[in-house]
Amino acid sequence: MSGHSKFANIKHKKEKNDAAKGKVFTIIGREIAVAVKEGGPDPSNNFKLATVIAKAKANNMPNDTIERGIKKASGDSGSVNYEYCTYEGYGPSGIAIIVKALTDNKNRTAAAVRSAFTKGNGNMGTPGCVSFMFDEKGQIIVAKEECSLSADDLMMQALDSGAEDFSEEEDSFEIITAPQDFDQVREALEKLEIPMASAEVVMLPQNYVDVTEESEVKSINRLLDLLEDNDDVQSVYHNWNEV
């Protein structure tokens, strides 16, 4: 994917999300609640919470909103129980899609995800049908325009802190880590006050599929929009090469 603009894609998603920032904050708020319930309110002793906080900051969630969410989750024993669930399937032209959701009603979410696949001319598959085509990795995107370090200096800092790969894109730098090393790399960059456009553990495709047929591209966009607009959906990963 060298040469492609991951930062532009992230910026595009954030611009879309700016129109519905409440939804983004609600999604992250749910993740905070689950992380606190599972591992406690101290991010230094709760890797999952530290990861969610990094995601919240990358999405410009105010610190006081994050802190309120942690405090609320710490004292709210009667709160709604959310569950993580994953759906897999195929979109037009056989592209592979993974949907990560956090829901208080699995039946509702499964029905909505299945409907999105159908409306987007895709098919929801069985667990594991496409996940073998992806690798779980920590991914940090740094916008060139916001970074004062040179590519070489940033690369050395990232690799020295435990990153396994570094690449330079059109307008950004991409840092890849093993999932277990993500937090230490992110913390090292935070200490250097390097602003991150995105910082989270993601599913990266091993290979990408080019789709140029206009009707297929339209269907793919419809399918992805339907999934991303669903309140229960946290993340959507795919191997479509958006040229």
C-alpha positions in Angstrom: 0.0 0.0 0.0 3.0 2.3 -0.2 2.1 5.5 -1.8 -1.5 5.4 -0.7 -2.8 8.0 1.6 -3.9 6.3 4.8 -4.0 9.7 6.5 -6.4 11.1 3.9 -8.7 8.0 4.4 -8.6 8.6 8.1 -9.3 12.3 7.7 -12.2 11.5 5.4 -13.7 9.2 8.0 -13.2 11.8 10.7 -14.9 14.4 8.5 -17.8 12.1 8.0 -17.8 11.4 11.7 -17.7 15.1 12.6 -21.3 15.4 11.3 -22.1 12.7 13.9 -19.4 13.2 16.5 -21.9 12.2 19.2 -22.0 8.7 17.7 -18.2 8.4 17.7 -18.0 9.5 21.3 -20.8 7.1 22.2 -19.0 4.2 20.6 -15.7 5.1 22.5 -17.7 5.6 25.7 -19.0 2.0 25.4 -15.5 0.8 24.9 -14.3 2.7 28.0 -17.2 1.2 30.0 -16.3 -2.4 29.0 -12.6 -1.9 29.5 -13.1 -0.5 33.0 -15.5 -3.3 33.9 -13.0 -5.9 32.7 -9.7 -4.5 34.1 -10.4 -1.5 36.4 -10.1 2.3 36.1 -6.3 2.6 36.1 -4.9 2.7 32.5 -1.4 1.9 33.7 -2.7 -1.5 34.9 -5.3 -1.9 32.2 -3.9 -2.4 28.7 -7.4 -2.4 27.1 -8.4 0.9 28.8 -5.1 2.5 27.8 -5.7 1.5 24.2 -9.2 2.9 24.2 -8.0 6.2 25.7 -5.4 6.4 22.9 -8.2 5.9 20.4 -10.3 8.6 22.2 -7.5 11.1 22.0 -6.9 10.4 18.3 -10.6 11.2 17.8 -10.2 14.5 19.7 -12.3 13.3 22.6 -11.8 15.9 25.5 -9.9 14.6 28.5 -12.7 15.5 30.9 -15.1 13.5 28.8 -12.7 10.5 29.0 -12.3 10.9 32.8 -16.1 11.2 33.3 -16.6 8.0 31.3 -14.0 6.1 33.5 -15.5 7.4 36.7 -19.1 6.6 35.6 -18.0 3.1 34.6 -16.2 2.6 37.9 -19.2 3.3 40.0 -22.0 2.0 37.7 -22.6 -1.6 38.7 -26.0 -1.6 37.2 -25.0 -0.4 33.8 -26.0 -2.0 30.5 -23.9 -5.1 29.6 -22.2 -4.7 26.2 -20.6 -7.6 24.4 -18.0 -7.6 21.6 -19.0 -9.6 18.5 -17.4 -10.1 15.1 -19.1 -10.7 11.8 -17.4 -11.7 8.5 -18.4 -11.8 4.9 -17.9 -10.9 1.3 -18.8 -7.7 -0.5 -19.1 -7.2 -4.3 -16.2 -8.5 -6.4 -15.4 -10.9 -3.5 -13.8 -8.3 -1.2 -13.3 -9.6 2.3 -15.0 -7.7 5.2 -14.7 -7.9 8.9 -17.2 -6.1 11.2 -16.4 -5.5 14.9 -19.4 -4.5 17.0 -20.1 -3.8 20.6 -23.8 -4.4 21.5 -26.3 -4.9 24.2 -28.5 -7.0 21.8 -26.7 -9.5 19.6 -29.8 -10.4 17.7 -30.5 -6.8 16.7 -26.9 -6.2 15.6 -26.6 -9.5 13.6 -29.9 -8.7 11.8 -28.7 -5.2 10.9 -25.3 -6.4 9.7 -26.9 -9.1 7.6 -29.3 -6.5 6.1 -26.3 -4.2 5.2 -24.5 -7.1 3.4 -27.7 -7.9 1.5 -28.4 -4.3 0.5 -24.8 -3.9 -0.6 -24.9 -7.0 -2.8 -22.7 -8.9 -0.4 -23.0 -12.0 1.7 -22.5 -12.5 5.4 -20.4 -15.6 6.0 -19.5 -17.9 8.9 -17.0 -17.0 11.6 -13.5 -17.4 10.2 -14.4 -17.2 6.6 -12.2 -14.2 5.8 -10.3 -13.4 9.0 -7.4 -15.6 7.9 -6.8 -13.0 5.2 -6.0 -10.3 7.8 -3.4 -9.8 10.5 -4.1 -8.2 13.9 -1.6 -5.3 14.3 -1.1 -2.1 16.2 -1.3 0.8 13.7 -0.2 4.3 14.4 -0.6 7.0 11.7 1.3 10.3 12.0 0.5 13.1 9.7 3.6 14.6 8.1 2.1 18.2 8.4 1.9 17.8 12.2 5.2 16.0 12.8 8.4 18.0 13.5 10.7 15.0 13.2 12.2 13.8 9.9 11.2 10.4 8.5 14.5 8.9 9.6 14.3 10.2 13.2 10.7 9.1 13.6 11.5 5.7 12.2 14.4 5.3 14.7 12.2 6.4 17.6 9.5 4.0 16.6 11.8 1.0 16.0 13.7 1.6 19.2 10.5 1.6 21.2 9.4 -1.8 19.8 7.7 -1.2 16.4 8.1 -3.9 13.8 7.6 -1.8 10.7 7.7 1.8 9.5 6.6 3.2 6.1 6.3 6.6 4.5 3.1 7.4 2.6 2.1 10.5 0.5 1.2 12.7 3.5 1.8 10.4 6.5 3.9 7.9 8.3 2.6 4.5 9.3 4.0 2.6 12.3 3.1 -1.1 12.7 3.5 -3.0 15.9 2.7 -6.5 17.3 -0.6 -6.1 19.3 1.3 -6.8 22.6 3.8 -4.0 21.8 1.3 -1.4 20.7 0.9 0.3 24.1 4.6 0.8 24.8 5.2 2.2 21.3 2.3 4.6 21.6 3.4 5.7 25.0 7.0 6.3 23.7 5.6 8.5 20.9 3.3 10.3 23.4 6.3 11.2 25.6 8.0 12.7 22.5 4.7 14.7 22.0 4.3 13.3 18.5 0.6 13.9 17.4 -1.1 10.8 16.2 -3.9 10.9 13.6 -4.9 7.4 14.5 -3.7 4.9 17.1 -5.4 1.6 17.6 -5.1 -2.2 17.2 -6.6 -3.0 13.8 -7.1 -5.9 11.3 -4.8 -5.3 8.3 -5.4 -7.2 5.1 -2.5 -9.4 3.8 -3.4 -8.5 0.2 -5.7 -6.0 -1.5 -8.3 -6.4 -4.2 -8.7 -3.8 -7.0 -12.2 -3.0 -8.1 -12.8 -0.7 -11.0 -16.3 -1.6 -12.2 -18.4 1.5 -11.4 -21.5 -0.5 -10.3 -19.4 -2.7 -8.0 -17.7 0.3 -6.5 -21.1 1.9 -5.8 -22.3 -1.3 -4.1 -19.2 -1.5 -2.0 -19.5 2.0 -0.8 -23.2 1.5 0.0 -22.4 -1.6 2.0 -19.6 0.0 3.9 -21.7 3.1 4.6 -24.6 1.0 5.9 -22.2 -0.8 8.3 -20.3 2.2 9.5 -23.6 4.1 10.1 -24.8 1.4 12.5 -24.6 2.5 16.1 -23.4 -0.9 17.3 -20.6 -1.2 14.8 -17.2 -0.2 16.1 -14.9 -0.9 13.2 -15.1 -2.2 9.6 -12.1 -3.7 7.9 -11.8 -4.7 4.3 -9.3 -5.6 1.6 -10.7 -3.3 -1.1 -8.0 -1.1 -2.6 -9.6 2.3 -2.8 -7.8 3.7 -5.8 
